Amino acid sequence: MSRLAASIEELKRNERQWEAFNTPGNCVVMAPPGSGKTKLLSTRIASDLQVITPPQGAAGITLTNAAAAELRRRVLELGVTPRANLFLGTVHSFAMRQILFPFAGVCGRGELLTHRIATSREKTAAFKAAIAQVYPSNSDTRNVRSTVERHRKMIASEDEWNLAGPRIVAVSQAYERELASEGLVDFEILVTAAVELVEGYEFIPNLLTAKNPSIYVDEYQDLSPGLDRIIRSLCFDGTTRSRLFAVGDHNQAIYGWTGTRPELLDEVSRHPTVSRIELTKNYRSAREIIDRASRLLGLSGIEGVSDGGLVDSMYCRAGIKSQCREAGKLAARLISEGWPAHEIGVLTPTNNNAELVVEEFRNLGVPVSANASPYLSTPATSLIEKLAVWATRQDRPDGEFRLSDLLSEWRSILRAELGDLSVDLALIDAMKQSADSEELAALFVERILQSGLGAALRDPLRWEDSAAVSDLLELVDGGQLLDWTIQTLADRGSRTGRVGVYTMSSAKGLEFDATLILGVDQGQIPHFSSTYNSKDLAEDRRKFYVAVTRSRRRTSIFYSGFVEWQSGKIGRNGPSQFLREMGLIE
Ligand SMILES: Nc1ncnc2c1ncn2[C@@H]1O[C@H](COP(=O)(O)OP(=O)(O)OP(=O)(O)O)[C@@H](O)[C@H]1O
């Protein structure tokens, strides 16, 4: 039996999954963690592609590069061969590849394609200049940037901008002027332009729906309002329409700070043309994990398929470092008992905490791989990390990545012509020069850029990659990561045989046998700034719910009763209220 047939057989055994799989028109599936949303989506894409013939194709869209990579992996695993017109990627890349790149020029917005995406440092400089133009020098401007960014991300209406105030509007305009004067754009400018094109020119949705008779969306609850508008234009509003198959869970909406509204999923599921299907069976987590997590959100009725499981909490009196140590000891014990190291995930509230975990685990001799990253994970940055793994292990033929696989990723990013061996040779030459694992990461990244990646990133279609690699280079070349070596990069690329360390947000969509969650102290989780606002508190609770539901068999939670802030201040507010809500402490 083929993998696709086997997956379909599994769906058949779950009445609701089967109903969703066979829904002919628009369908929105709402379901809890581990209930097979991504499985359903990938099986449906693979199955539909058997009858969608070129030149028509399909678009599978999700929010982050990590989620897009996972969707692509699952679809290809079901026997689908990559083909032109099969788009599996992020919403941002959909907006760029399918809307701006083909249509911006003919709609008088061609300048967008000649601009470059600003790096983090360039955006910070533009904001600084914009704020200085609008606010007197002694003003408290701490929240100005985040307010402007939230409004820009949500493509705020005129009323919403007016509510924020004239100075916020002025900063936003000055910021865009600053970027434009340097020939730069950011993601929000591009997404807003894509929305304007789709909504303003009828021929664009007509052509897009002809090209993509079906549109599949994973994690709909995380789409920003602008991207929700693009999907609606294509699936509900036009004279021609794509069929929508979307999955999501409003209880896992964790990007509200970016202007996302979890209600959008509910709204789209109630559209008159949509069949709304709710799943209730969690295939991932054992009973105890489902029950404790459900208490957190006051949920009931989630079925499970396996009994048992463990959720426990550990008090570590000496603060976050002692939490890291205790978690390291527990991980070492689990590994010695036979739990695969890569099936243990350590989740932290912040990047800084994740770095502490890596340090402490290394001291204890626990193999560890850091995944929380201060730069965006995209195909190009993750290839650089994998190349670092290969460069540091080239003398060992049993290394984690085969050179042939890396070369094929390299060729795909460089869009190399078949038979052009010079691109392979340039990379192999760069690898040969990178044999010293203690060499600075900046030199390694520069070398990879000069070997062809730099030229490839000038292609406007590689805009996300280009921005992410520029961020990475800024950080290792004089920024916060100046001391990184090739080995540090390699430690991020290598997962096999290592405990993975993630921030709570970056672990979304992943699953582990055991999850160790650190820093669960009031002020940090929930964050003190969220405790004044019921909406923010609800989002922090959902973020913690996502963390707790990553595990199959064991969730262990670490706390100290106080938080040590980077400023040196200590906030003594006891353990997280969520531990009490889950019934783990009195
Ligand atoms: N009908 C089924 N039969 C057997 N296993 C299933 C079935 N549906 C899902 N699973 C398994 O359950 C696990 C969780 O599935 P999946 O990752 O698709 O869930 P999800 O709803 O996308 O989770 P999350 O929202 O937490 O990311 C996977 O290991 C998947 O193979």
The ligand as an ORCA input file, in Angstrom:
! r2SCAN-3c Opt
* xyz 0 1
  N      -6.353      9.215     12.030
  C      -5.147      9.100     12.579
  N      -4.656      7.875     12.857
  C      -3.424      7.722     13.414
  N      -2.612      8.741     13.758
  C      -3.049      9.976     13.516
  C      -4.343     10.239     12.918
  N      -4.476     11.576     12.815
  C      -3.344     12.112     13.331
  N      -2.497     11.171     13.736
  C      -1.142     11.388     14.341
  O      -1.278     12.323     15.398
  C      -0.094     13.136     15.507
  C      -0.492     14.597     15.481
  O      -0.948     14.925     14.169
  P      -0.714     16.378     13.554
  O       0.682     16.816     13.783
  O      -1.228     16.358     12.156
  O      -1.674     17.188     14.517
  P      -2.030     18.736     14.555
  O      -3.489     18.805     14.813
  O      -1.528     19.403     13.307
  O      -1.222     19.182     15.840
  P      -0.815     20.656     16.393
  O      -1.996     21.552     16.235
  O      -0.480     20.424     17.826
  O       0.379     21.070     15.587
  C       0.797     12.757     14.342
  O       1.811     11.899     14.803
  C      -0.168     12.065     13.367
  O       0.469     11.119     12.536
*
